[in-house]
Amino acid sequence: MNETSAFEEFAKKAHFIRRRNLLPVWIKIFVWFFMIGGTISALFLGIGPFVREFKTSIYGIKATHIYTLYGLMTSCLIIYKGIVAYGLWFEQKWAPQAAIIDAVIGITVCIIMMILPFILPDNNFFTLRLELIPLYFYLVKMREIKQTWENL
């Protein structure tokens, strides 16, 4: 008779790999920053009319109030990063694809914000966006682990 107990099945399942373990430590740290930042940004969208000044910036886009064009852009970017961070931390299947989109958006916005001063007549200075460095490595890492993440 070949019977398997529930304990044997549990022992076999105990050797599974968590998706979260595929992430390097630096991404895990940023995940927490952006989950907190996304939550705060979403809260400030709700209480924005009662707040006199709310300074925020990401990728070179700076805003002093939440209900301006730049304020809504920064809030949307930070909230999206928070959603991606949530997906990565709680091991959602869609998270690596969303992270790749997040990295591409971040790189694109950084490049636009580097080129924009040359187009606008008031600004004639060049700003090197150092966010491009971690964004590049983030994009590379997410592309590396995407297949493994989705198959687990």
Disulfide bonds with the S-S distance in Angstrom:
none
